[in-house]
Amino acid sequence: MLDWVSGVLLLVGSFLLLTGALGFLRFADFYARIHACGVTETLATSCILLGLLIQSDSAVPQFKLLLILLFVLLSSPTSSHALAKAAWNAGVRPRDNRGKQPLPLPPGEH
């Protein structure tokens, strides 16, 4: 039964990585792209690490996988936010719904 659960988690993680890559390629806006990559990467990596954790039969690899999972859960959203904040400060603005024109600056940022 644990092999099935592990296999499903590994497949779900792989599927999420694929959808994140497709989102990165398809979305027209920097912020939409970083959102697609950041969210799917965090969830996909978590699924893959949990699948590997279930497959592991020793305490040392399990502990290492848990540390990696903790690091990913803390660092991935933080790095996505830092990239978005740096892009905003550099003047990159979101596009409108059609991906054509940058949205106007909020009041007070002219």
C-alpha positions as CSV (number, residue, x, y, z in Angstrom):
1,M,0.0,0.0,0.0
2,L,2.8,2.4,0.8
3,D,4.4,1.8,-2.6
4,W,1.1,2.9,-4.2
5,V,0.9,6.1,-2.1
6,S,4.6,6.8,-2.9
7,G,4.1,6.3,-6.6
8,V,1.0,8.5,-6.7
9,L,2.9,11.3,-4.8
10,L,5.8,11.0,-7.3
11,L,3.5,11.1,-10.3
12,V,1.6,14.1,-8.9
13,G,4.9,15.9,-8.2
14,S,6.1,15.2,-11.7
15,F,2.8,16.4,-13.2
16,L,2.9,19.6,-11.1
17,L,6.5,20.3,-12.3
18,L,5.4,19.9,-15.9
19,T,2.4,22.3,-15.4
20,G,4.7,24.8,-13.8
21,A,7.0,24.7,-16.7
22,L,4.1,25.1,-19.2
23,G,2.8,28.0,-17.1
24,F,6.3,29.6,-17.3
25,L,6.3,29.2,-21.1
26,R,2.7,30.2,-21.8
27,F,2.0,33.2,-19.5
28,A,2.8,36.6,-20.9
29,D,3.5,38.5,-17.7
30,F,6.5,38.2,-15.4
31,Y,4.4,38.1,-12.3
32,A,2.1,35.4,-13.7
33,R,5.2,33.3,-14.7
34,I,6.8,33.6,-11.3
35,H,3.6,32.7,-9.6
36,A,3.1,29.6,-11.8
37,C,6.7,28.5,-11.1
38,G,6.8,29.4,-7.4
39,V,3.5,27.7,-6.4
40,T,3.9,24.6,-8.5
41,E,7.5,24.2,-7.6
42,T,6.8,24.3,-3.9
43,L,4.0,21.8,-4.0
44,A,5.7,19.5,-6.6
45,T,8.9,19.3,-4.6
46,S,6.9,18.6,-1.5
47,C,5.1,15.8,-3.2
48,I,8.2,14.3,-4.6
49,L,10.1,14.5,-1.3
50,L,7.2,12.9,0.6
51,G,7.1,10.1,-2.0
52,L,10.8,9.5,-1.5
53,L,10.3,9.7,2.3
54,I,7.8,6.9,2.1
55,Q,10.2,4.8,0.0
56,S,13.1,5.3,2.4
57,D,13.8,2.5,4.8
58,S,16.4,4.1,7.1
59,A,16.2,6.9,9.6
60,V,19.2,8.8,8.2
61,P,17.8,9.4,4.7
62,Q,14.4,10.1,6.2
63,F,15.9,12.8,8.4
64,K,17.8,14.3,5.4
65,L,14.6,14.3,3.3
66,L,12.7,16.0,6.1
67,L,15.4,18.7,6.4
68,I,15.3,19.2,2.6
69,L,11.5,19.5,2.7
70,L,11.7,22.0,5.5
71,F,14.2,24.1,3.6
72,V,12.2,24.0,0.4
73,L,9.0,25.0,2.2
74,L,10.8,28.0,3.8
75,S,13.0,29.1,0.9
76,S,10.9,28.7,-2.2
77,P,8.1,31.2,-1.3
78,T,10.6,33.6,0.1
79,S,12.7,33.5,-3.0
80,S,9.6,34.0,-5.2
81,H,8.6,37.0,-3.2
82,A,12.1,38.4,-3.3
83,L,12.2,38.1,-7.1
84,A,8.8,39.7,-7.5
85,K,9.8,42.6,-5.1
86,A,13.1,43.1,-7.0
87,A,11.2,43.2,-10.3
88,W,8.7,45.7,-8.9
89,N,11.5,47.9,-7.6
90,A,13.2,47.7,-11.0
91,G,10.1,49.0,-12.7
92,V,8.6,45.8,-14.1
93,R,4.8,46.3,-14.0
94,P,2.1,43.7,-14.5
95,R,0.3,43.5,-17.8
96,D,-3.5,43.9,-18.3
97,N,-5.7,40.9,-18.8
98,R,-4.9,40.6,-22.5
99,G,-1.1,40.8,-21.8
100,K,-0.8,44.0,-23.9
101,Q,-0.2,47.2,-21.8
102,P,1.5,47.5,-18.4
103,L,-1.0,48.6,-15.7
104,P,-0.6,52.1,-14.5
105,L,1.4,52.8,-11.4
106,P,-0.5,53.0,-8.1
107,P,-1.0,56.5,-6.7
108,G,2.0,58.0,-5.1
109,E,4.6,56.0,-7.1
110,H,5.1,58.4,-10.0
